Amino acid sequence: MLNTELEGFFDENGQIRFPDDATLVDYVEQNVRMHADTLAYRFMDYSRERDGEAIDLTWAQFGKRLRAVAARLQQVTQPGDRVAILAPQSLEYVIGFFAALYASNVAVPLFSPDEPGHTDRLHAVLGDCRPTAILTSTKSAEAVRDFFSDRPAKDRPRVIAVDAVPDSVGSSWTAPVLGLNHDVDSVAYLQYTSGSTRVPAGVEITYRAVAANCVQIAQCINIDRNSRGVTWLPMFHDMGLVTVILPALGGKYVTIMSPQAFVRRPGRWIRELAAVDDHAATYAAAPNFAYEHAAARGLPAEGEDLDLSNVIGLINGSEPVTVSSMRKFNEAFAPYGLSPKAIKPCYGMAEATLFVSATQRDDAAKISYVDRNELNAGRFVSIDQNDPEAVAQVSCGQVAVSQWAAIVDPETGTEQADGHVGEIWLHGINIGQGYWNKTDETVETFHNKVDVPLAEGSHTAGAPADAQWMRTGDYGVWYGGELYITGRVKDLVIVDGRNHYPQDLEFSAQEASNALRPGFVAAFAVPANQLPAEVFEQGHSGLTYDADDASEQLVVVAERGPGRRTDPQEVADTVRAAIAGRHGVMVRDLLLVPAGSIPRTSSGKIARRATKAAYIDGTLRGGYQQTAFPDAGE
């Protein structure tokens, strides 16, 4: 019998270990045998009832469905074939993902083609992974077949509606056999991630990596068999997917709802977090904007009972985690028993399966105030929070067990001392194997060596001497024993030879004028000769057009706040003055756009590079609105 108590996953040195003959399939099968009548997953369907209808799946029912769909897959695929999940947020999605593993296939979690705004990404990903079969639901099957209708019949993948496969088919299921395409170090699924400037890349996540990452999360916030989860995150996103994988390795059920259900009425998420009869410890993960959204629109009605004293961990995994969103959420729900320690700022990425670091369960989120000019110069220097140059930085806590994070000068491979900013490099049991079919990118990202570790206090200590390190593309710093993320390497705004972190500029802009929608501001640099003609015609930019002028100039795009009808020029002047005074840089164009215009990733983060591309090609100035959460995935 497999040991699924948390302490059973650690060796005598405190490092994570797994038996070499067990994968996620074995852990699910054990749950099916030992917890047959226990609830595994619940989906809250709000399509007919405002308060939702619960659709439940016990472990026994889950196992029966997995065997049936896996057996159907085994009829039309070979071990190692890619199987894409193109279904809406539903229990069918969860069944489809695990069924692909049950069939020894490589799962590719994606989304239904009838989701607006994703078509180009879907074509690119499917062209890269070339799935043999597609798992969907009856509801989306027609849209999926239409999506492939322009291909010759022989080139179309087999489309299987998960909910149309009879349970009886499961009698022919053959359990995966350890060996080729199925062991702890074989690829379980491809987690696609992409920037706006490259073709999507599928991170190869092994069975060992995903199991390790689940244990790392559980250990951080003390999830056990009595803890339940709640999620609205799309399951094609790493944070959403890992949340629904967690129960396989321990924990009570997870309650799932659609992203749309949360966005329309965030109180639904709050109500599902609240204590139920058994007062089970409850956890969830969401990006930064969700906490601001819930604080503004998710409060219960006057006199409505709400008990949030059971919430043990709310992982805040967006970029960046803001002090204001945490404060607003805590102030909104403290009267309902929410612990001030509940919000856990964390750091993660698809290349690390998901989770890298977080504030521990018994700790409150830590905030440091540092000197802006020193930070821009690569140094983390603490100053009084009331100093005009103070910038709030939220700690992402400690790095998970069996994982290491070093701050490195990427040009020299030299580890940086604590308090000095550099690129974050990771090594650990949970790191992806590489990018699917992308040898050069795999080597560049995953196969790096810290050539000169620190002689004392090195954060590489304990990692193997020949360890391969993964470059994250993120700037960060170790300070006071905690990891801080200062920004994306590619997002850094460099104007007049000086570095500026975009989130710092964005915060200054939204603080300067309440006409800007908080959290919906994007700052980036554009070469002067690529600025739109309107910028030069208005005369407010202080620039004249020169075809040879490629100097980087600051642009700020901001969504208008609700109900604001302020003169745009007055807003632009106010923001320009604030940023010039605080940062010593001129905003050459402040573009106000309607709500919903700025591209965001599937987890709700501002997609700066996609915003910049839309700004340069004129799309944003035309008033075009994005779909709710386009996966510009940055």
C-alpha positions in Angstrom: 0.0 0.0 0.0 1.2 3.5 -0.9 1.8 5.9 2.0 -0.2 9.1 1.3 0.3 10.7 4.7 2.4 13.9 4.2 5.3 12.7 6.3 5.5 9.5 4.3 6.8 11.4 1.3 10.1 12.5 3.0 13.3 10.6 3.5 15.6 10.7 6.6 17.2 13.9 5.3 13.9 15.7 4.9 13.9 15.5 1.1 11.0 14.4 -1.0 11.1 10.8 -2.2 8.7 8.5 -4.1 8.8 4.8 -4.8 10.0 4.2 -8.4 7.1 1.9 -9.2 4.2 4.3 -8.5 2.8 7.2 -10.5 -0.3 9.4 -10.2 -2.3 6.5 -11.7 -1.4 4.3 -8.7 -2.2 7.0 -6.2 -5.7 7.6 -7.8 -6.3 3.8 -7.9 -5.5 3.6 -4.2 -8.0 6.4 -3.4 -10.6 4.5 -5.5 -10.1 1.4 -3.4 -9.7 2.9 0.0 -12.0 6.0 -0.2 -14.6 4.7 -2.6 -17.6 6.5 -1.2 -15.8 9.6 -0.3 -16.3 12.8 -2.3 -13.4 13.4 -4.8 -14.6 16.4 -6.9 -17.6 18.7 -6.8 -18.5 21.0 -9.7 -20.8 24.0 -9.0 -22.9 24.6 -12.0 -24.4 28.1 -12.1 -26.0 27.9 -15.5 -29.5 27.3 -14.2 -29.5 28.3 -10.5 -28.1 31.6 -9.3 -26.8 29.8 -6.1 -25.5 26.9 -8.2 -26.1 23.2 -8.3 -23.5 20.8 -6.9 -22.5 17.9 -9.2 -20.6 15.4 -7.1 -18.2 12.6 -8.0 -17.0 10.1 -5.5 -13.7 8.3 -5.8 -15.5 5.1 -6.9 -17.4 6.9 -9.6 -14.3 8.8 -10.6 -12.3 5.5 -11.0 -15.1 3.9 -13.0 -15.2 6.9 -15.4 -11.4 7.0 -15.8 -11.2 3.3 -16.7 -14.0 3.6 -19.3 -12.5 6.7 -21.0 -8.9 5.3 -20.8 -10.1 2.0 -22.3 -11.6 4.0 -25.2 -8.3 5.8 -25.7 -6.4 2.6 -25.7 -8.5 1.5 -28.6 -7.4 4.4 -30.8 -3.9 5.5 -29.4 -0.5 4.1 -28.5 1.3 4.7 -25.3 3.1 8.0 -25.5 0.6 9.5 -28.0 -0.5 13.0 -27.1 -4.2 13.4 -26.1 -5.5 17.0 -25.9 -8.3 18.0 -23.6 -10.5 20.5 -25.4 -13.4 20.8 -22.9 -15.1 23.5 -20.9 -14.5 23.8 -17.2 -16.3 20.7 -15.9 -15.9 17.3 -14.3 -15.5 16.0 -17.8 -12.3 18.0 -18.0 -10.9 16.4 -14.8 -11.9 12.9 -16.0 -10.3 13.6 -19.4 -7.0 14.7 -18.0 -6.6 11.7 -15.7 -8.0 9.2 -18.3 -5.1 10.2 -20.6 -2.7 9.2 -17.9 -4.6 6.0 -17.3 -4.1 5.2 -21.0 -0.3 5.8 -20.8 -0.8 8.8 -23.1 0.7 12.3 -22.7 -2.1 14.6 -21.6 -2.3 18.1 -23.1 -4.6 20.3 -21.1 -6.1 23.0 -23.4 -9.6 24.5 -23.8 -12.7 24.3 -25.9 -12.5 26.0 -29.3 -15.7 27.8 -28.6 -13.9 29.8 -25.9 -13.5 33.2 -27.6 -10.1 34.8 -28.2 -8.0 31.6 -28.2 -8.1 30.4 -31.8 -4.6 31.3 -32.9 -3.1 29.8 -29.7 -5.0 26.6 -30.1 -3.9 26.2 -33.7 -0.3 26.8 -32.7 -0.3 24.3 -29.8 -2.1 21.5 -31.6 0.3 22.0 -34.5 3.2 21.6 -32.1 2.0 18.5 -30.1 0.1 16.8 -32.9 -2.5 14.9 -30.7 -3.8 11.5 -31.8 -7.0 12.0 -30.0 -9.1 14.8 -28.5 -11.1 14.5 -25.3 -14.1 16.8 -24.9 -17.7 16.9 -23.7 -20.9 16.4 -25.6 -21.6 20.1 -25.1 -18.4 21.1 -27.0 -18.0 18.1 -29.4 -19.6 19.9 -32.4 -17.3 22.9 -32.0 -14.3 20.6 -31.7 -15.2 18.7 -34.9 -15.8 22.0 -36.7 -12.4 23.2 -35.6 -10.7 20.3 -37.4 -13.2 20.2 -40.4 -10.8 21.9 -42.8 -8.2 19.1 -42.4 -8.1 16.0 -44.6 -9.9 13.1 -42.8 -6.7 11.2 -42.3 -5.1 14.2 -40.5 -7.9 14.7 -38.0 -7.5 13.4 -34.5 -10.1 11.1 -33.1 -12.7 13.2 -31.1 -14.1 11.5 -28.0 -16.8 13.0 -25.8 -15.9 11.9 -22.3 -19.5 11.9 -21.1 -20.7 9.7 -24.0 -18.4 6.8 -23.2 -20.4 4.0 -21.3 -19.0 2.7 -18.0 -19.1 -0.8 -19.5 -16.2 0.0 -21.8 -13.9 0.1 -18.7 -13.9 -3.7 -18.5 -11.3 -3.7 -21.3 -8.9 -1.2 -19.6 -5.3 -2.3 -19.3 -3.5 -0.7 -16.4 -0.2 1.0 -17.4 2.8 -1.2 -17.2 6.1 0.3 -15.9 8.5 0.7 -18.7 8.5 2.7 -22.0 6.3 5.8 -21.7 5.2 5.0 -18.2 7.4 5.4 -15.2 8.0 8.2 -12.7 10.4 10.0 -15.0 8.3 9.7 -18.1 6.2 12.7 -19.3 2.7 12.8 -17.8 1.5 16.0 -19.6 2.6 19.1 -21.5 1.9 22.4 -19.9 1.8 25.0 -22.6 3.2 28.4 -21.9 3.9 31.2 -24.3 4.9 34.8 -24.6 3.4 37.1 -27.2 6.6 37.0 -29.3 7.1 33.3 -29.6 5.3 30.1 -30.6 3.8 28.4 -27.5 6.1 26.0 -25.8 5.0 22.8 -24.1 6.8 22.2 -20.8 7.3 18.4 -20.3 6.0 17.6 -16.8 7.0 14.2 -15.5 5.0 12.0 -13.1 7.7 12.6 -10.5 7.7 16.4 -11.0 4.0 16.8 -10.6 3.8 14.5 -7.6 6.7 16.4 -6.0 5.1 19.8 -6.6 1.8 18.6 -5.0 3.7 17.5 -1.9 5.6 20.8 -1.8 2.4 22.8 -1.8 0.8 20.5 0.8 3.9 20.8 3.0 3.9 24.6 2.8 0.4 25.1 4.0 -0.1 21.8 5.8 -2.7 20.3 3.6 -3.8 16.8 4.8 -6.6 14.3 4.3 -9.0 16.7 6.2 -8.3 19.7 3.9 -10.5 20.7 1.0 -9.8 23.0 -2.0 -11.8 25.5 -4.0 -10.9 26.7 -7.5 -12.3 28.7 -10.4 -9.0 28.9 -12.3 -9.1 27.5 -15.8 -7.7 23.9 -15.8 -5.5 24.6 -18.8 -3.6 26.9 -16.6 -0.9 25.4 -14.4 -2.4 26.8 -11.1 -5.8 25.5 -12.0 -4.6 22.1 -13.1 -2.3 21.4 -10.1 -5.2 22.3 -7.7 -7.3 19.5 -9.1 -4.4 17.1 -9.1 -3.7 17.6 -5.4 -6.5 15.3 -4.0 -4.7 12.3 -5.8 -1.9 12.6 -3.2 -3.9 13.5 -0.2 -6.7 15.8 0.9 -10.4 16.0 0.8 -12.4 17.0 -2.3 -11.9 20.0 -4.5 -14.9 22.2 -5.4 -14.6 23.6 -9.0 -16.5 26.4 -10.7 -15.9 28.2 -14.0 -13.9 31.4 -14.3 -17.0 33.1 -15.6 -19.0 32.1 -12.6 -16.3 33.8 -10.4 -15.9 36.9 -12.4 -19.6 37.6 -12.6 -20.2 37.0 -8.9 -17.0 36.6 -6.9 -19.1 36.0 -3.8 -19.7 32.5 -5.1 -16.0 31.7 -4.5 -16.1 33.3 -1.1 -19.1 31.2 -0.1 -17.5 28.0 -1.2 -14.4 28.9 0.8 -16.5 29.4 4.0 -16.8 26.7 6.6 -19.2 23.9 6.2 -20.5 21.5 8.8 -17.2 19.7 9.3 -15.3 23.0 9.5 -12.6 21.4 7.2 -9.4 23.4 6.7 -9.8 25.0 3.3 -7.3 26.3 0.7 -7.4 28.0 -2.7 -5.1 29.7 -5.2 -5.9 32.7 -7.3 -4.0 35.6 -9.0 -3.7 39.0 -7.4 -6.6 40.7 -9.2 -9.0 38.1 -7.8 -8.5 39.3 -4.3 -9.2 42.9 -5.3 -12.3 41.8 -7.3 -13.6 39.7 -4.4 -13.1 42.5 -1.9 -15.0 45.0 -4.1 -17.8 42.7 -5.2 -17.8 39.5 -3.1 -19.1 40.7 0.3 -22.1 38.8 1.6 -25.5 40.5 1.8 -26.5 42.3 5.0 -27.2 39.7 7.7 -25.9 36.8 5.7 -23.8 34.3 7.7 -20.3 33.7 6.6 -17.5 32.0 8.5 -14.0 32.1 7.0 -12.1 31.0 10.1 -11.4 27.7 8.5 -9.4 29.1 5.6 -5.7 28.0 6.1 -4.2 29.3 2.9 -5.1 31.5 -0.1 -2.1 31.3 -2.5 -1.7 34.6 -4.3 0.3 33.7 -7.3 0.1 36.6 -9.7 2.8 39.0 -10.7 3.2 41.2 -8.8 1.4 40.6 -5.5 0.3 44.0 -4.4 0.1 45.4 -0.9 -3.2 47.2 -1.7 -5.0 44.0 -2.9 -4.0 42.1 0.2 -5.1 45.0 2.5 -8.4 45.4 0.8 -9.2 41.7 0.9 -8.1 41.3 4.6 -10.2 44.4 5.6 -13.2 43.2 3.7 -13.3 39.7 5.2 -11.7 40.0 8.6 -15.1 40.7 10.1 -16.1 37.2 8.9 -13.2 35.4 10.7 -10.6 35.4 7.9 -7.1 35.1 9.5 -4.7 37.9 8.5 -2.2 35.1 7.8 -4.5 33.4 5.2 -3.1 35.2 2.1 0.1 33.5 1.0 2.1 35.4 -1.6 3.9 32.9 -3.7 6.1 32.5 -6.7 5.7 29.9 -9.4 5.8 29.1 -13.1 4.9 26.3 -15.5 8.6 25.3 -16.0 8.6 24.4 -12.3 5.3 22.5 -12.7 3.8 25.4 -10.7 5.0 26.1 -7.2 8.4 27.5 -6.2 8.0 29.4 -3.0 5.4 30.8 -0.6 4.8 32.3 2.8 4.5 29.5 5.3 1.1 28.6 6.8 1.9 30.1 10.3 3.4 33.3 8.9 1.8 36.5 7.8 2.8 38.0 4.4 6.0 40.1 4.8 6.3 43.5 3.2 9.6 45.4 2.8 10.0 49.0 1.7 13.1 49.6 -0.3 14.8 52.6 -2.1 13.5 52.9 -5.7 16.8 54.2 -7.1 18.8 51.5 -5.4 16.4 48.9 -6.6 16.7 50.2 -10.2 20.4 49.9 -9.8 20.1 46.3 -8.7 20.4 46.7 -4.9 17.7 45.9 -2.3 18.1 48.7 0.4 15.5 49.0 3.1 14.2 52.5 3.9 11.3 54.0 5.9 8.0 53.3 4.3 7.0 57.0 4.3 10.1 58.0 2.4 9.1 59.4 -1.0 11.4 57.0 -2.7 10.0 53.9 -0.9 8.8 51.0 -3.0 6.7 48.2 -1.4 8.0 44.7 -2.1 6.0 41.7 -1.1 8.0 38.6 0.0 7.3 35.3 -1.7 8.5 33.5 1.4 10.7 30.4 1.4 11.5 28.0 -1.4 9.8 24.7 -1.3 11.6 21.6 0.1 13.7 19.7 -2.5 14.0 22.8 -4.5 16.7 25.5 -4.7 16.6 29.1 -5.9 19.9 31.0 -6.6 20.2 34.6 -7.7 22.6 34.7 -10.6 24.3 37.1 -13.0 23.2 35.4 -16.2 26.1 36.7 -18.2 28.8 35.2 -15.9 27.0 32.4 -14.1 28.1 34.0 -10.8 25.8 33.8 -7.8 24.8 37.1 -6.3 25.0 37.9 -2.6 21.8 38.4 -0.6 20.5 41.9 -1.2 21.7 42.0 -4.8 19.2 41.6 -7.7 19.8 39.0 -10.4 18.1 36.4 -12.4 16.4 33.6 -10.4 17.7 30.2 -11.3 16.0 27.1 -10.1 16.9 23.4 -9.5 14.7 20.8 -8.0 12.7 17.6 -8.2 9.7 19.5 -9.6 11.4 21.2 -12.5 10.1 20.3 -16.0 12.2 18.1 -18.2 12.3 20.6 -21.1 10.2 22.0 -23.9 8.5 19.6 -26.2 10.3 19.4 -29.6 12.4 22.5 -28.8 15.9 21.3 -28.2 17.7 24.7 -28.4 15.2 26.4 -26.1 15.4 23.4 -23.7 19.2 23.7 -23.5 19.0 27.5 -23.1 16.4 27.4 -20.4 16.9 24.2 -18.5 20.6 23.3 -18.8 22.6 25.9 -17.0 25.3 25.8 -14.5 26.1 28.1 -11.6 29.8 28.5 -12.4 30.7 30.6 -9.3 28.5 29.9 -6.2 29.0 32.1 -3.2 31.8 30.9 -0.9 29.6 31.5 2.1 25.8 31.5 2.4 25.2 30.0 -1.0 21.6 29.2 -1.9 23.0 26.3 -4.1 24.1 24.4 -0.9 22.6 20.9 -0.8 22.0 20.7 -4.6 24.3 18.3 -6.5 27.6 19.7 -7.7 26.7 18.9 -11.3 23.1 20.2 -11.0 21.3 21.6 -14.0 19.7 25.0 -13.3 16.6 26.4 -15.0 16.7 30.1 -15.9 13.3 31.7 -15.0 13.6 35.0 -16.9 12.6 36.7 -13.6 14.6 39.2 -11.6 14.7 38.5 -7.9 16.6 38.9 -4.6 17.2 37.1 -1.4 16.7 39.4 1.5 16.3 38.5 5.2 16.0 34.9 4.4 13.1 35.4 2.0 12.7 35.5 -1.8 11.4 38.6 -3.5 10.5 38.9 -7.1 11.3 42.3 -8.6 10.1 41.8 -12.2 10.4 40.1 -15.5 13.8 40.4 -17.3 12.0 41.1 -20.6 9.5 43.5 -19.1 12.1 45.9 -17.7 11.6 49.4 -19.0 15.0 51.0 -19.9 14.7 54.7 -20.8 17.6 57.1 -21.1 19.9 54.3 -19.8 18.0 53.9 -16.6 16.1 50.8 -15.4 12.5 51.0 -14.3 10.3 48.1 -13.1 7.0 48.4 -15.0 4.8 47.5 -12.0 6.4 50.4 -10.1 5.5 52.8 -12.9 2.0 51.4 -13.2 1.3 51.8 -9.5 2.5 55.4 -9.6 0.1 56.0 -12.6 -3.0 54.6 -10.9 -2.2 56.4 -7.7 -2.0 59.7 -9.5 -5.5 59.6 -10.9 -8.7 57.8 -9.8 -9.8 57.9 -13.5 -7.6 54.9 -14.0 -8.9 51.4 -13.2 -6.7 50.0 -10.4 -4.8 46.9 -11.6 -5.5 47.5 -15.2 -2.5 49.6 -16.2 0.4 48.5 -18.5 3.7 50.4 -18.8 6.3 49.5 -21.4 8.9 51.1 -23.7 8.5 51.7 -27.4 11.1 53.0 -29.9 10.4 56.6 -30.7 10.1 55.8 -34.5 7.4 53.2 -33.7 5.1 55.5 -31.8 1.8 56.2 -33.5 1.4 59.4 -35.5 -1.1 60.8 -33.0 1.6 61.0 -30.4 3.6 63.5 -32.5 0.5 65.3 -33.8 -0.9 66.1 -30.3 2.3 67.9 -29.3 2.0 66.9 -25.7 4.7 64.3 -25.9 7.5 66.8 -26.5 8.7 64.7 -29.4 9.0 65.3 -33.1 9.1 62.4 -35.5 12.4 61.2 -36.7 12.6 58.0 -38.7 16.1 57.3 -37.4 15.2 57.8 -33.7 15.0 54.4 -32.1 15.4 55.6 -28.5 13.1 53.9 -26.0 10.2 56.0 -24.8 7.7 55.3 -22.0 4.1 54.5 -22.9 1.3 53.9 -20.3 -1.9 52.2 -21.4 -4.7 52.3 -18.8 -8.3 51.2 -18.7 -10.8 53.9 -17.6 -12.3 53.5 -14.1 -16.1 52.8 -13.9 -18.2 55.8 -14.4 -15.3 58.2 -14.9 -15.8 60.9 -17.5 -12.7 63.0 -16.8 -11.0 65.0 -19.5 -8.3 62.6 -21.0 -5.8 65.4 -21.3 -6.2 66.4 -17.7 -5.7 62.8 -16.7 -2.6 62.5 -18.9 -1.1 65.7 -17.5 -1.7 64.5 -13.9 -0.1 61.1 -14.6 2.8 62.6 -16.5 3.6 65.0 -13.6 3.5 62.2 -11.0 5.7 59.8 -12.9 8.2 62.6 -13.9 8.4 63.7 -10.3 8.7 60.2 -8.8 10.7 58.4 -11.5 12.4 61.1 -13.5 11.1 59.9 -16.8 8.5 61.3 -19.2 5.4 59.5 -20.3 5.3 60.1 -24.0 1.8 58.7 -24.4 -0.9 57.9 -21.9 -3.6 56.0 -23.8 -6.9 55.6 -22.0 -8.9 52.6 -23.2 -12.3 51.0 -22.3 -12.6 48.4 -19.6 -11.6 44.9 -21.0 -9.2 46.3 -23.6 -5.8 45.4 -22.0 -4.8 41.8 -22.8 -4.4 39.5 -19.8 -3.1 36.0 -19.3 -5.3 33.1 -18.4 -4.4 33.7 -14.7 -5.4 37.4 -15.0 -2.0 38.9 -15.2 -1.3 42.0 -17.3 0.2 40.8 -20.6 2.6 43.7 -21.2 4.2 42.4 -24.3 0.8 41.6 -25.9 -0.4 45.1 -24.9 2.7 46.6 -26.5 2.1 44.7 -29.7 -1.5 45.9 -29.8 -0.5 49.4 -29.1 2.1 49.5 -31.9 -0.2 48.0 -34.5 -3.0 50.4 -33.5 -5.5 47.9 -32.3 -5.8 49.4 -28.8 -6.3 52.9 -30.1 -9.2 51.6 -32.1 -11.1 50.8 -29.0 -11.0 47.0 -29.6 -11.9 45.0 -26.5 -10.2 41.8 -25.6 -12.1 38.7 -24.4 -12.4 38.3 -20.7 -9.1 36.6 -20.0 -7.2 36.0 -23.2 -4.3 33.7 -22.6 -1.5 35.9 -23.9 0.5 33.8 -21.5 3.6 35.7 -20.6 
